[in-house]
Every structure is written in structure tokens, then in C-alpha cells.
Amino acid sequence: MSTIPANARWTQNGVTVAGGHEKGDDTNQLYRPWSIFVESDQTLVIADTINNRIVQWKIGDTNGQVVAGGNGLGNRLNQFKLPSDVLIDKKTESLIICDKGNRRVLRWSQYSGTAQGEILIDDIDGWGLAMDEQRYLYISDTVKHDVKRYRIDDKNGTVVAGGHEKGDGLNQLNMPTYVFVDRQQAVYVSDSENHRVMKWEKDAKEGVVIAGGQGEGKAFTQLSSPRGLFVDTWGTLYVAEWGNHRVMCWPKAAKQGMCTIPANARWTQNGVTVAGGHEKGDDTNQLYRPWSIFVESDQILVIADTINNRIVQWKMGDTNGQVVAGGNGQGNRLNQFKLPSDVLIDKKTESLIICDKGNRRVLRWSRYSGTAQGEILVDDIDGWGLAMDEQRYLYISDTVKHEVKRYRIDDKNGTVVAGGHDKGDGLNQLNMPTYVFVDRQQAVYVSDSENHRVMKWDKDAKEGVVVAGGQGEGKAFTQLSSPRGLFVDTWGTLYVAEWGNHRVMCWPKAAKQGIVIVGRNGEGKEPNQVNRPAGLSFDQHGNIYVVDWGNDRVQRFSIE
């Protein structure tokens, strides 16, 4: 398996390495190719489907070499009919080819002089192929809607995914196309007509949806006719979408594909009010000193409306929000809050996790209709900020103990992961930590507010490193003033809201100074200004959402 860095990014301009000279059957052309296998020496082996041949192409060459087929469409052993997939069996130095139109799978030796293939499996409506480390062969069947595993040279396979007729149940598939098998023999399937990717553990009776499954569409929670797929050593899924003309990356356990913010991104300087903005108040079109925001994949905003002691959900484009938790006055009953400071969504349980700062507790509140109160997850904590990692560990900053703790859900005993050595400015200390962010490696980023810096604590580290600020409070680009909301993208670029400087800064990874991306015109209430920015978030398109505390509104700054 390939080891791809967890924060890897790719250029947006591709380079043609095979074909690209219009459709045709010359050796520098391809005609509707369907799949590719990349050898360790970067030799490409391509199923050139309409040309009914398999072509080998060395990186840098202008022309490819026909290594199987190329004798016209037909069913002889030296011919193919719309080959759909190919892989290399290194042990036998042979190609394994799914000859889709002839309903068979062939083996074709790579040794020179080979004139035809031999049938490994026939009477199968195959599409995709995979081979595991034990040399079991996996074939998807688009008519039986299953994936079978075969011993090489044994024509009787075992169903390992689907096989319960066409359908969208967890034990069903609907036109499975490409397949991938990991080192644990878990099978990943592009379940094309269900617009999802399924994972079937070894010997499982049903699969789990790991990408898509929300109907066909273009949202980052959706897929459209998935095809080729690959899973790296992190468990990250990469899938080609036939219908959406894109390739998506889904981190392990993610609910949506990744938002990739271009390294040179810029944002409009005039924000658009997307929540509140009608002066402070408690009507449904108002906010009163909101502190934080969580942006759902479908552009639903969930806002900690702090002085109103409620959590408000706001759909993009709506004039009014909806109270989804609290809103029953200030108090300590389970249906009340006292100055809630942060909120996030736990998708697994479809619940809100809320830092009820004034009551020194963290609550869980179900999102299902009819929920009248929350339940206490953690108490006796002077919390401010929340974060949750991909393993569903909960992180809470404590502004009195000057630390961040990590908790298993439903376990009230946390582990210190940042700070915890009294108040101070040492690398093992914090001073009023507010907001937190956790990346895929469980590194914790902390807005170390009174030290006017952002700290990064790698997993199990004894001390942190300063990744922004730390040069005293000030307005210089090397400085911060009371940092609040923060976000780190896949490049490792940090985005931080500065309460004291009324701006949002962008600090590229390892940079010694930041760049102002929002709020270049000082404190104010104009579209190009903010007043005490607090929470910060992004949507899937890279647009920034800023909780404009002093103006009782949420502003969106669109990516250009």
C-alpha cells in the first residue's frame, strides 16, 4: 500500500502521461480507457477499452506498447470485447484482465512471445478486479450485484460483498464497479447506482457506508456514480466520480469529502451577514453576543448564542434561525444554559455537544425532534472550547486549570494533552486557553489567549510549540492579540480570529508571520469590518464564517 502524507495536497493542473491525442488506435492514442495499474517503476498498464487492448506506457514515452489484445473485437483468446480492468500478478509475471464484454477473466503472461491469454474464470459479468497479499482474486459482478473472492486457478468463488440481489441495504449492492482490498482483506466497493462506497470487513455479513450514501448529488456528503478507488495506509479513501467529474478524498470515518483550500487562496473583503445582524436581541432573527459556530456539510450553521443562553440553527439563506437547544432562560436545569461558549455536532449520535461555560459543564443534546433537555457528559470544568477528533475523542479547554483535556465520550475522567502546569508562558504551559482544534494526527492546536499565541501540541508531547504569535500582544504581523477561533487546513495552514485586533489571520505552516485575510479596515460594523471576532469555521467550498461578537452577527467571506 502507498504511504501518502496525511496532509498531502496535489497540483490542480494535471500532466498527460498517456494518450491525449484524441481518440484513436495508434500507439500514441487511447479510446475510452477504463482503468489503470501502476507498477513500482511507474510503468502504466491501461485497459484501452474501445480499442480492445491492454497498453503498457512508460513514464516519459510518447507512445505506448500493446501487451495484450489489439486484434480487434472478438472472443478468441487473443481478443477482447471491452476490457474493463487489469492488474499484474507479480508472482506469475502475468496480467489479469477483466474481459467484460466476453463475460470472462483472462490471464496473459507478460513474457515476450505470448500470443494469447487463458481463461481463469468465465460466466461472470465482471467489471473490477483486485488482488490481496495472499493472491486471492476479487471480482465485482454487475448483474449478480456481488463481489466474489477466488483462489487463483479455482473457478468457484465465495461471495464477500453483496449477493442479496440488487438493493440499497447494508447487505446489498447495486451495480458494483471497481474494488479495492486492504491488508486485512477488507473489501471496498464502488457501489455505483447507490452512489456510495461500501466497506466489507473480512467475513462480514453486511458492509458499512464509508463515502456517499446520501443520494446522488454534488454536495461533499454525496457521490455520483463512483468508479475507481484507492485506500491509503491512513485509511483515507480516494474515489473517482464518473457523474461529478472529480476525484474526492474521504479521510477515515469522515462524514464528507475533504475541503481543499488552495495554497494561494484569497477571500472577498466584504462579508455577507448569514445569521443575526438585526442588532442584539432574542428574536429568531437576532443574536446576542454569539461566541462560536459549527458549519455542517449542507451549510447549516449551528451557533452558540451566548447571552441568549441558547443554541440556534440557521439554514443558509434563511432570515430567521431555529432554537435547537436551551432558550429557556439562564439557569442550571438540564433544559437551560448559562453562557454557552462552544458547540459541535457528533454525527455518530446525531447530537450537539455544548460547552455550558457558566454552569461549568458540558452537555450532550440530541438533535432528534422532541428532545426537551440535555444530559451531562462532563462537569466540574471551567470549559471554553470544544473539539472532536476522527476517533470521537472529545477535547475541552479549561480556562482556570490552563489546560486541554481529552475525553472518551461518556467517560468523565480526561487526560491532559496540553498545558496543565499552572498558568504561565513556558512551552509546557498555557494562560487562559480558549478555542481548540484537533487534526487527523491528534495534534492539538490551542488559542493561548493571554499569552497571545497559538500553540501546537503533538500527540503525547510533553510541551507544545508556538505556531503563531508569541511575540507579545500587538498588531504587527508577527503578533496576535487575544486569539480566539481557529482552524487548520490540510496544508497545515492556521487560520485564527483575533479578538483584540478585530481581524482574521492566516499563518502558513512554519511561517514567522501571518497575513490578514479578513478585517483589514479596523474595528467596525461595515461589511469589510468585524468587531471582536470570536468563533471561526469553513464550509466545504473554502468560504470563511466569522462570529462577529460585537456586531451580533455571523459573516461569510467568500473564497475568490
N, C-alpha and C positions, 0 to 999 in steps of 0.2 A: 504493500500500500504506500501511497505517496504521503510524505510529510509536508504539509502546506502550513506555513506560519498562520497562527490563529487570527492575526490582524492583516492578513495578506490583502493586497489590492492589485488590480490589473489595469493596464492601459485600456483606454476606450477605443483606440484605433487598432484594428487587427491587421496582421500581415498575411497575405495569401501565400501558403506553402504548398498547395496542390490545386491544380485546376485553375479556374479564374479566366479562362479564355473562351467563354461562352460554352454552351452545351455542345457536346460532340464526342466522337470516339477516337480522336487522335491521342497520342500518348501524353500530350500536354493538356488534355481536356478530361472533364468528368461530365456525367449526365445523370443528374438527380441521385447523388450518392446518399446513402442512408446511415452508414456507421463507419467508425474508425477504431483501430487498435494501434497504440503507440508502443513500439519496442523500446527497450532500455537505451539503445543507441540512437533514439529519436528517429528511427525509420518508421514511417507511417504505412499501415496496411488498411486499405479502404475498400468497402463494399460499394462498387460503382454500379448502382442498381440497374438503371435502364440500359447500360452497356453490357449487362450480364457478365461481369468480370470482377476479379479482385486485383487491385493495383497496389504495387509497392512503390513508395515515394521516399527518397532520401531527402532530408532537410537540405535546402540549398539547390536542389536539382530543378531544372525547368521541366523535365519530362519524367513521367512515371514508367514503371515496368509492369506489364501484365504477368501475374504469377499464378493465376488460376482462371479458367474460363476464357472468355474472349472469342468464343467460337460460335457466336450467335445464340439466340434464344432457343432453348430446347431441353430435352430431358435425358440426353445421353450423359455419360459420366464425365465427359469433357465440356459439358454445357451447364448453364444455369438459367433459371427463369425468375428474375427479380430477386437476387440475393439481398437479404436484409441485414445480416450481421456477420461478423467474422472475429475470431480470436486466434491466438497462437498457443498451441500446446508445446511448451518448451522441451518436455521430456522426449517427445517423438519428433520434434522439429517439423511439425505439420500445422497446417491451417485447419481450423474447424469452421465450417461455413453453413449458415442457415440459408438453404435454398428454398426460400419462401414459396415461390410460385409452383415448385415441384413437390411441395409438402414433404421435405426431407432435410436431413442434416448430413453433410459430406465431410470427410477428412481428406485433405490434399497435402501430400508431402511437399516440404519446401526444398528438397534436394533437386538439383538440376536434372532435367530429363524427364521429370514427372509429366505425363500427358493427360492424366485423368484422376478423378477422385474415387473414393469408395464410400458407400453408404454406411453411415453409423446408425441412423435412426430414420425410419420412414413413417408414412401415415400420420403426420403431425403438421398442424397449422402453425408452425413456429414463426417467431419474429425475432426475439432477442436471445442472446447466449451469454453465459458466464461460466467460469471455472474456478473452483476453490483450490486451496493449497493441497488438498488431498486428491486433486484431479477428478473430483466429481463434476459432471457437466450439468448445467441448469438451462432449461429451455422454456420460454413462455409460449403458451398456446392461445391464440386469439379467438378460437372458436369454442374450445372447452373452457376458456377463461380460467386457466390454471398455470402454475409453474411446476415442472417436474424435475427431479434430480435423477441423473443416470450415472451408473458406473460406465466408464469407457468400455466399449465393445459389448455392452448389455443393452438390448433394445427395450427392456421393461423398466420404466421409471417409477418413481414414487412421488406423489403429489406433496409439495412442500408449501404451496400457497394457492389459495382459491380452491377450485374444484367442486364448488357447490352451485353450479350454474351461474349464469350472468346475474349480477346484482350489486348493490352498494353496501351490503352488510360487511361486518368486520371479518367474516369468513368467506367473502366473495370478492370477485374481480369482474371488471367489465372492459374487455379488450386490453389485456396486459401486453405491453410492448417490450421495452428494454428492462434488463435485470442486472443487479449487482450483488455480489456475495462478499461478506467481510470474513475476517479470520476466525470468527466464532460460528461461521456458517449461517449467520442471519441473512435472509434474502430480502433485498429491497426491490420493489416492483413499481414501474411506471404504470399505474392503473388508469389508462388513458381516458376512457369515456367517463370515468368517475372523477376525473380531473384532480387526482391526488397521487401521492406516493405512499406506498404501504411498506411497513417493515414486518417481516415474519421471523421471529426467533426460531432457532432450530427446534423441531418437533412441536411447534406451537399449533394450536387448533384454529387460531384466528390471528389476524395481524393488527397492527396499530397504525393509525394515520400519522405520518411524520411531516407531511407537507400538503397544503391544499385541503381538499375535502370540504370546502365551503361553497361549492358550486363553481361553475366556470366563470371566470372573470379576470380583471386586470389588477385588482387590489393585491397588496403584498401578502394577504392571507389566502390568496387564491392561486390556482393554476389553470392553464388552458391546454389540454391535450399534451401532457408531459411525455417526453421521449427519453433521450439519452440521460444517464445518471451516473454519478460517482460519489463515493463516500470516503472522506479522508480519515486519517488516524485520530482526529479530534471527534469524529462522528458527525462532522459537518457534511450536509448533503448539497450537491451541485446538480441541478436539473435543467435540461433544455426544454423550453416551452414552445412547441410547434405552433400553438394558436396565438401566443402573445409575442412571438419573435424576440425572445430574450432568454438569457440564462440567469437563473436565480441561485442564490446561496442561502441555505437554511441551516443555521447553527443547531447543534443537538438540542432537542427539547424546545426549540423556538416555536412560537405561535405564528410567526410570519417570516417572510424572506427579509434579507438584510437591506437596510437603508445605507446606501453608499454615498457619502458626501464627497464630491470631488475635492482633490487636494487644493485646488485654486479657487474654491467656491467663493462667491460673493452674494450678499443679500441686499435687498432693497432697503433704503434708509427710512422710508415712510412705512410705518406699521399700520396694520388694519386691525381694528378692535373686533375681536371674535367672541368676547364674553364681557358683560358688565359695560362700564363706560357711561353710565347714566347717573353719575355721582354716587356717593356712598349711600347704602340703604339695604333693606331686607326684602324688597320686592323681587320677583323671579327674574327681572331684567337687570338687577343690581348685584354688586358685590360690595363687601365692606372689609377692606384691608386683607385681601387674599394673600396666602403665603406660598402655595405650591400648586403644581399642576402635573397631571399624568395624561399623556396623549395615547388613546387607543389606536389600533391599526386602521380602524374605519373613520378616523378623525373625529371621534367623540372625545371631548375634554372632560376630565374629572378634576375638580378644583376644590382645594381646602379653603373655604370661605370663612376666614378665621374669626373675625369679630361677630359674625352672624352664627357662629357655632354650628356649622352645617357643612356637608359635602354636597356639591352641586355638579350635576352632569349637564353638559352643554353640547348639543349637536351642532356641527359646523353649519353656519348659515342661519341658525335659529336666533330669534330676538330674545327669547327667554330660556332660562335654564330650568332644570328639574331637580328638586331636592331629593337626594337618594339616601342620605343618612343624616341623622340629627335634625336640626331645625325646630327643636322643642325647647328652646331657651337654653341659657347657660346652666349647667348643673352636672352632677356626677352619677345620675341614673344611667342605665345602660342604653337609653334612647337619647341621651344628651352628651354634649361635649363642652369642654372649657378650653377655648382657644386651640382648636386642632391645627397642627403645623405642617403635616405632610400626609400624603395619601398615595397608595399604589394599588394595582389590581393583581390579585393572584388568580391567573387564568385557570389553574387546575381545579380550584374550588369555586370559581366564579364569585369571588368575594373581594371586598375592599379591605385593605389593611390601613388603619388610620392611626397616626400618632396624635393622641389626645393629650397635648402638652400640659395644659393646666391641671388636668387630673392625674398626671404622672403615670400614664398607662398607654398601652397600645391595644386597640380593639380590632376584631375581625367582624365585618358586617356583610352578610350575604346579599348578593345582587338580585336574587330571585324576588319576584313581586310578593308583597305581603310581609316582608321582613320588617319587624317593628323595632328591633333593638340589636345591638351588637353583643359580642362576647369578648371577655378579656383574654388576650394572648399573653401579654407581659405587663406586670405592674411594678410599682415602686421604682420607677425610672424617670429621670428628667430628660426625656427624649425630645428630639427636634426633627431629625431627618431619618428617612427610611430608604432601604434598597433591598432588592431580592435578586439572587443570582440564578443561574440556569438549573442548579440543583435544589432550588427553592429554600435555600438558607436565607433568613431574614437578618438584615443589618440595621442597627439602631445607634444613632449618635446620642451621647449623654453630655449635656452642657454643664453639668455640675461635677461629674466624675472625670470630665475631659477625656472621653474615650469613645471608641466604637466597639460594640459587641456583635457577635454573630450568634444567631439562634436557630436551632431546628424548630420548624413550625410545631406548635403545641408543647414545646419544652421551654419553661420559664428560666432556665439556667443557661446563660450565654457565656461565650468565650471572648475575651478581649482580643481584638485583631488590630487595633490602632490606639495609641496613647495608653492611658491607664497608669501613668507615673506622675500623678498630680499635675496641676496647672503649670505650664512652662513653655519655653520656646526651643527646647532641645529636640533632637531628631527622634527621640522616643517619647515626646510629649505633645500635647495639644492644649489650646486655650480657647474654650467655647467652640467646639466643633458643631457645625450646623448641618448642612446637607452632605449626603454621601452618594457615591456612585461605585458600582462593582462591575469589573469587566469579566470576560469569559475565563480568565485565569484566576479568578477570585482575588485579584488585586483590588484594594480598597482606596478610592480617592476621597479625600476629606477636605471640605471647606473649613480651614482652621482660622475661624473668623477674627479673633482678637490678635492672632499673630499675622494677620493679613497675608496669608499664603494658602496654597493648596498643596496638600501632602499626598503622596502615593505610598501605600504600604503593600508590598508584595505578600502573597500568601505565606504565612508562618514567619514573616520578618519580625525582628526584634525592634527595628526602628524604621522610620519612613525616609523618603527623600522629597525634597521640595521640587515640585514640577511647575509652580507658578508663584510669582511674588517672593515674599521672604526678605525683601529689601526695605522693610519698614512701610508704614502707611503712606500713600502718596498717589499722585496722578500720573507719574512717569510710566512709560510702557513696561518698565521692569518691576513695577509695583502694583499692588492691589489695595483696595480699601473695603474691609468687611465683606469678603466674598460670601456668596450665598449659593444659589442653584448651580449645578454643574453637570456636564455631560462629556463623555469621551467617545469619539468615533472609532471606526475600525483602523484608521491610520495612527491612532494614539494621540490625536489632536484633542486638546482640552478646550471646552467652552465654559466660561464662568461668568455669572451675573455678579456685578459689583454694587452692593448696596450703597456704599459710601460715595462712589464716583458716578453713579447713575448711568452705567454703561454695561455692555456685554463684551467680553474679551475672548479672543481665540489665541491659544498658545499651541503652536505645532510641537510635536514630540521633540524633547531635548532643547527647545528654544530658550533663549535667555531673556526674551521679552515677548510681549503679546501684541496683538493687533486689535484695534477697536472695530467691531463689526456691527454693533447697534449702540445708538446713543452718543453720536459724535457732537451733539449740539447742546450738551449740558442738561441739567435738570429742567423738567417742564412737562406740559401736557399736550404738546403738539404731536402729530403723527410720527415725527422724527426724533421724539424725546421720550424718556422714561423718568420716573420719579421713584427712587428706592426699588430697583428691580430685585425680586426675590427668587421664586421658582423659575426653572428653565427646562424646556423639553424640545424635542424634534418630532416631526411626523416622518412617514416613510419616504417622502419626496425631498427631505432636507430642509423644509421650512422650519424656522425657529419660532417657538412660542415662549413669550416672556410674561411672567406675572408682574404687572406694573402696580406694585403695592400702593404707592402714594396716589395713584390715579384711579384706584378701584376698578381695574380692568385687566384683561389679558390681550396682549398684542401679538399678531403674527407678522413676521418679517419673511417675505418670500425669497426663496433662492433664485438667483438670476440665471 
